[in-house]
Amino acid sequence: MLKNTARVLSVAGLMAASFSTFATTYPLTVTDLSGQKVTLDKAPQRIILQDGRDILALAVLDKSDPFKRVVAWNNLLKTTDSGTWDMLKSKWPESSKILDMGFTDKGQVDLETVISKKPDLMIAQVRAKNSLAQAGVLDKLAALHIPVVFVDYEADPAKDTAPSIELLGKIVNQEDNARTYTAFYNEHFQNIQKVVAAIKNKPNVFIEPIAGRDDSCCFTHGDAGWGKLIQAVGADNIGTKLLPGASGTVSLEQVISMKPDVYIMTGSARPSKNGSVTHILPFGYGANEASIDKEAKVLLSRTGVAQIPAVSSQHVYGVYHQFYNHPYNIVGMEYLAKFIYPEQFKNLDPAKTYHELVRNYTNLPDQDFILGWSPKK
């Protein structure tokens, strides 16, 4: 174990050494992931995060304290991934005092309160751009000379995640940290591509994000999020064939008729609402195998789910939900690859990849977690 750890650290050191030191000069004009040109007069020090999961991108860049520039954010982790939020606020207690503005994709926000924090940059997701424009948020920020930069880990995650990290690295003058991480990301992605390129028959995959959010099946992703991640590992996403948009609900009968080869459920630990009991796979930090097995059993016992061919043949799996829109989604792709092609990726260890990522490219605590599940056979 010590030898393996030393080897990983030495490789990370060589990768870091292979890059020259980059320093950003300002004023800086960049083209963001929505295609717009943005000019920043100086390095941003007071940032708004439209999507709180971008704090994990800043964890790669501002390693010592990813919250040090953040003055307001939409703390999605608090309501959708309590394990990660507990880990973050334990490591950086001051994070709990940052304004949680509840900035929705529809642009609903108390903008006056946010502006009172004197931000000098907003980082937002591409998926939210149209809604923010329609709500007048972008015009108001432009009038106050507060630039908005769009990044993307959801609309086309395999294509856009590494460029998004490199863009943010340039903006906050942390290009070296960005480049070492994206080198790691791209290496792992190419390793997946080399294997799946040789597979001729693409399996049909159905994924149920946040399985258990409703009493019945089946909510799914189309040509975005999990749908794009499934396509990125060389498989066919059934939701892409059935949905006209990014996500939606399809009937159980439709799913059965599509005869999926693999059925995947996603979930993450969430606080209960009003004391209600919700059966969702509690993946993430602090998760335990017994709880995940218990919830998976409940979800698979829902009316009609056992009739899905992949379920009856036990080609059913579970994965941490947040990877669908996450700067560490390469780990999610590795889980998908291992689940969809168990023979070709039998030696792949996505949990090890996550440990390496956290240990070598962030200062996040390297704590226990569970991010994937398969039935005991």
KAHUQUI-V46116 format. One record per pair of residues at least 24 apart in sequence whose ideal C-beta (glycine too) atoms are under 10 Angstrom apart, sorted by the first residue. I is the first residue (numbers start at 0). J is the second residue. If there is no record, write none. Layout:
# KAHUQUI-V46116
I,J
I,J
This chain:
# KAHUQUI-V46116
3,351
4,354
4,355
4,358
7,351
7,354
7,355
7,358
7,359
8,355
8,358
8,359
10,183
10,186
10,355
10,359
11,179
11,182
11,183
11,355
11,358
11,359
11,360
12,179
12,359
14,178
14,179
14,180
14,182
14,183
14,186
14,359
14,360
15,175
15,176
15,178
15,179
15,182
15,359
15,360
16,179
17,178
17,179
17,182
18,174
18,175
18,176
18,177
18,178
18,179
18,182
19,174
19,175
19,178
20,174
20,175
21,168
21,169
21,172
21,173
21,174
21,175
21,176
21,177
21,178
22,172
22,173
22,174
22,175
23,168
23,169
23,170
23,171
23,172
23,173
23,174
24,172
25,170
25,172
27,169
27,170
27,172
29,146
29,148
29,166
29,167
29,169
29,170
30,148
30,162
30,166
31,122
31,123
31,125
31,128
31,146
31,147
31,148
31,149
31,150
31,151
31,162
31,163
31,166
31,167
31,170
32,123
32,124
32,125
32,128
32,148
32,149
32,150
32,151
32,152
32,154
32,155
32,158
32,159
32,160
32,162
32,163
32,166
33,123
33,124
33,125
33,128
33,129
33,147
33,148
33,149
33,150
33,151
33,154
34,125
34,149
35,128
35,137
35,146
35,147
35,148
35,149
37,120
37,146
37,147
37,148
37,149
37,166
37,170
38,146
39,119
39,120
39,146
39,148
39,169
39,170
39,171
40,119
40,144
40,146
41,119
41,172
42,68
42,119
42,120
42,170
42,171
42,172
42,173
43,68
43,118
43,119
43,120
43,121
43,122
43,145
43,146
43,148
43,167
43,170
43,171
43,172
44,68
44,70
44,117
44,118
44,119
44,120
44,171
45,69
45,70
45,71
45,116
45,117
45,118
45,119
45,120
45,145
46,70
46,71
46,72
46,116
46,118
46,119
46,120
46,121
46,122
46,148
46,167
46,170
46,171
47,71
47,72
47,73
47,98
47,100
47,102
47,108
47,113
47,114
47,116
47,118
47,119
47,120
47,121
47,122
47,123
47,140
47,145
47,147
48,72
48,73
48,74
48,75
48,97
48,100
48,102
48,120
48,121
48,122
48,123
48,124
49,73
49,75
49,100
49,102
49,103
49,104
49,106
49,108
49,121
49,122
49,123
49,124
49,126
49,127
49,128
49,131
49,136
49,147
49,149
49,150
50,75
50,102
50,104
50,122
50,123
50,124
50,126
50,127
50,150
50,152
50,153
50,324
51,75
51,76
51,77
51,78
51,79
51,80
51,83
51,84
51,87
51,97
51,99
51,100
51,102
52,76
52,79
52,80
52,83
52,124
52,152
52,153
52,321
52,324
52,325
52,326
52,327
53,122
53,123
53,124
53,150
53,152
53,163
53,167
53,324
53,325
53,326
54,83
54,84
54,87
54,91
54,94
54,97
54,122
54,326
55,83
55,87
55,152
55,321
55,325
55,326
55,327
55,361
55,363
56,122
56,150
56,152
56,160
56,163
56,164
56,166
56,167
56,168
56,171
56,177
56,180
56,325
56,326
56,327
57,122
57,167
57,171
57,173
57,326
57,361
58,87
58,90
58,91
58,176
58,180
58,326
58,327
58,357
58,360
58,361
58,362
58,363
59,164
59,167
59,168
59,173
59,176
59,177
59,179
59,180
59,181
59,183
59,184
59,326
59,327
59,356
59,360
59,361
59,362
59,363
60,164
60,167
60,168
60,169
60,170
60,171
60,172
60,173
60,174
60,175
60,176
60,177
60,180
60,326
60,360
60,361
61,167
61,171
61,172
61,173
61,176
61,361
61,362
62,173
62,176
62,360
62,361
62,362
62,363
63,91
63,362
64,90
64,91
64,93
64,94
64,362
65,90
65,91
65,94
65,361
65,362
65,363
66,90
66,91
66,92
66,93
66,94
66,95
66,96
66,97
67,91
67,93
67,94
68,118
68,119
68,120
68,122
68,171
69,94
69,97
69,98
69,116
69,118
69,122
70,97
70,98
70,100
70,113
70,115
70,116
70,117
70,118
70,119
70,120
71,97
71,98
71,99
71,100
71,102
71,108
71,112
71,113
71,114
71,115
71,116
71,118
71,121
72,97
72,98
72,99
72,100
72,101
72,102
72,113
72,122
73,98
73,99
73,100
73,101
73,102
73,103
73,104
73,108
73,123
73,127
74,98
74,99
74,100
74,101
74,102
75,99
75,101
75,102
75,103
75,321
75,324
76,267
76,283
76,321
77,269
77,270
78,269
78,270
78,272
79,209
79,267
79,268
79,269
79,270
79,283
79,320
79,321
80,267
80,268
80,269
80,282
80,283
80,284
80,319
80,320
80,321
80,325
81,267
81,268
81,269
81,270
81,271
81,281
81,283
81,284
81,285
82,267
82,268
82,269
82,281
82,282
82,283
82,284
82,285
82,286
82,319
82,366
82,367
82,368
82,369
83,267
83,268
83,283
83,284
83,285
83,319
83,321
83,325
83,363
83,368
84,268
84,270
84,283
84,284
85,268
85,283
85,284
85,285
85,366
86,283
86,284
86,285
86,363
86,364
86,366
86,368
87,284
87,363
87,364
89,284
89,364
89,366
90,362
90,363
90,364
90,366
91,362
91,363
102,127
102,131
102,136
103,127
103,130
103,131
103,134
104,128
104,129
104,130
104,131
104,134
105,129
105,130
105,131
105,133
105,134
105,136
106,130
106,131
106,132
106,133
106,134
106,135
106,136
106,137
106,139
107,134
107,136
108,134
108,136
110,134
110,135
110,136
110,139
110,140
110,143
111,139
113,139
113,140
113,145
114,139
114,140
114,143
114,145
117,143
117,145
118,143
118,145
118,146
119,144
119,145
119,146
120,145
120,146
120,147
120,148
120,170
120,171
121,145
121,146
121,147
121,148
121,149
122,146
122,147
122,148
122,149
122,150
122,163
122,166
122,167
122,170
122,171
123,147
123,148
123,149
123,150
123,151
124,149
124,150
124,151
124,152
124,153
124,154
124,163
124,324
125,149
125,150
125,151
125,152
125,153
125,154
125,155
125,159
125,163
126,151
126,152
126,153
126,154
126,223
126,224
126,245
126,324
127,153
128,154
146,170
150,326
151,223
151,324
152,224
152,227
152,228
152,322
152,323
152,324
152,325
152,326
152,327
152,328
153,220
153,223
153,224
153,225
153,227
153,228
153,245
153,323
153,324
153,325
153,328
154,222
154,223
154,224
154,227
154,245
154,324
155,222
155,223
155,227
155,230
155,231
156,223
156,224
156,225
156,227
156,228
156,230
156,231
156,322
156,323
156,324
156,325
156,326
156,328
156,329
156,331
156,332
157,188
157,191
157,192
157,227
157,228
157,230
157,231
157,232
157,328
157,329
157,332
158,227
158,231
159,227
160,184
160,185
160,188
160,324
160,325
160,326
160,327
160,328
160,329
160,332
161,185
161,188
161,326
161,329
163,326
164,326
167,326
176,360
176,361
177,360
179,359
179,360
180,326
180,327
180,329
180,356
180,359
180,360
180,361
181,326
181,329
181,360
182,360
183,329
183,352
183,355
183,356
183,359
183,360
184,326
184,327
184,328
184,329
184,330
184,332
184,356
184,360
185,329
186,329
187,329
187,330
187,332
187,333
187,347
187,349
187,352
187,355
187,356
188,231
188,232
188,328
188,329
188,332
188,333
190,329
190,333
190,336
190,344
190,347
191,231
191,232
191,233
191,329
191,332
191,333
191,335
191,336
191,337
191,340
191,343
191,344
191,347
192,231
192,232
192,233
192,332
192,336
194,232
194,233
194,336
194,340
194,343
194,344
194,347
195,231
195,232
195,233
195,234
195,336
195,339
195,340
195,343
195,344
196,233
197,233
197,343
198,232
198,233
198,234
198,339
198,340
198,343
200,260
201,229
201,230
201,233
201,234
201,235
201,236
201,260
201,339
202,229
202,233
202,234
202,235
202,259
202,260
202,261
202,309
202,314
202,339
202,340
203,229
203,234
203,235
203,236
203,237
203,240
203,257
203,258
203,259
203,260
203,261
203,262
203,308
203,309
203,339
204,229
204,230
204,232
204,234
204,235
204,236
204,237
204,238
204,239
204,259
204,260
204,261
204,262
204,263
204,309
204,314
204,316
204,335
204,338
204,339
205,229
205,235
205,236
205,237
205,238
205,241
205,249
205,253
205,254
205,255
205,257
205,258
205,259
205,260
205,261
205,262
205,263
205,264
205,307
205,308
205,309
205,310
205,315
206,236
206,237
206,238
206,259
206,261
206,262
206,263
206,264
206,265
206,316
206,318
206,323
206,335
207,238
207,249
207,254
207,262
207,263
207,264
207,265
207,266
207,298
207,304
207,307
207,317
208,238
208,246
208,263
208,264
208,265
208,266
208,318
208,320
208,323
209,264
209,265
209,266
209,267
209,269
209,277
209,279
209,280
209,320
209,323
210,262
210,263
210,264
210,265
210,266
210,278
210,279
210,280
210,294
210,295
210,297
210,298
210,299
210,301
210,304
210,317
210,320
211,264
211,266
211,277
211,278
211,279
211,280
211,294
211,295
211,297
211,298
211,301
212,266
212,269
212,277
212,278
212,279
212,320
213,248
213,277
213,301
214,278
214,301
214,302
215,248
215,250
215,251
215,301
215,302
215,303
215,304
216,248
216,249
216,250
216,251
216,254
216,255
216,262
216,264
216,298
216,301
216,302
216,303
216,304
216,307
216,310
217,241
217,247
217,248
217,249
217,250
217,251
217,252
217,253
217,254
217,255
217,262
217,301
217,303
217,304
217,307
218,246
218,247
218,248
218,249
219,246
219,247
219,248
219,249
219,253
219,254
220,244
220,245
220,246
220,247
220,265
220,323
221,245
221,246
221,247
221,249
222,246
223,323
223,324
224,265
224,320
224,322
224,323
224,324
224,328
225,263
225,265
225,318
225,320
225,322
225,323
225,324
225,328
225,331
225,335
226,323
227,323
227,328
228,318
228,322
228,323
228,324
228,328
228,329
228,331
228,332
228,334
228,335
228,336
229,261
229,263
229,332
229,335
229,336
229,339
231,328
231,329
231,331
231,332
231,335
231,336
232,331
232,332
232,333
232,334
232,335
232,336
232,337
232,338
232,339
232,340
232,344
233,335
233,336
233,339
233,340
234,260
234,261
234,335
234,336
234,338
234,339
234,340
235,259
235,260
237,261
237,262
246,323
250,303
251,301
251,302
251,303
251,304
251,306
251,307
252,303
252,306
254,303
254,304
254,306
254,307
254,308
254,309
254,310
255,303
255,304
255,306
255,307
255,308
255,310
257,307
257,308
258,307
258,308
258,309
259,307
259,308
259,309
259,310
259,314
259,315
260,308
260,309
260,312
260,314
260,339
261,308
261,309
261,310
261,312
261,314
261,315
261,316
261,335
261,338
261,339
261,340
261,341
262,299
262,304
262,307
262,308
262,309
262,310
262,311
262,312
262,313
262,314
262,315
262,316
262,317
262,338
263,309
263,314
263,315
263,316
263,317
263,318
263,334
263,335
263,338
263,339
263,371
263,372
264,294
264,295
264,298
264,299
264,304
264,315
264,316
264,317
264,318
264,320
264,372
265,316
265,317
265,318
265,319
265,320
265,321
265,322
265,323
265,331
265,334
266,291
266,294
266,295
266,298
266,317
266,318
266,319
266,320
266,321
266,372
267,318
267,319
267,320
267,321
267,322
267,370
268,319
268,320
268,369
269,320
279,320
280,317
280,318
280,319
280,320
280,369
280,372
281,319
281,369
282,317
282,318
282,319
282,320
282,321
282,322
282,368
282,369
282,370
282,371
282,372
283,319
283,320
283,321
283,368
283,369
283,370
284,319
284,363
284,364
284,366
284,367
284,368
284,369
284,370
285,366
285,367
285,368
285,369
286,319
286,367
286,368
286,369
286,370
286,372
287,367
287,369
288,369
288,372
288,375
290,369
291,317
291,369
291,371
291,372
292,317
292,372
292,374
292,375
294,372
295,372
295,373
295,374
296,374
299,374
310,374
313,373
313,374
313,375
313,376
314,338
314,339
314,341
314,373
314,374
315,372
315,373
315,374
316,341
316,371
316,372
316,373
316,374
317,369
317,370
317,371
317,372
317,373
317,374
318,349
318,370
318,371
318,372
318,373
319,349
319,353
319,368
319,369
319,370
319,371
319,372
320,370
321,370
322,349
322,370
322,371
326,356
327,352
327,353
327,356
327,357
327,360
327,361
327,370
329,353
329,356
330,354
330,355
330,356
330,357
330,370
330,371
331,370
331,371
333,370
333,371
334,370
334,371
334,372
334,373
335,371
337,371
337,373
338,371
338,372
338,373
341,373
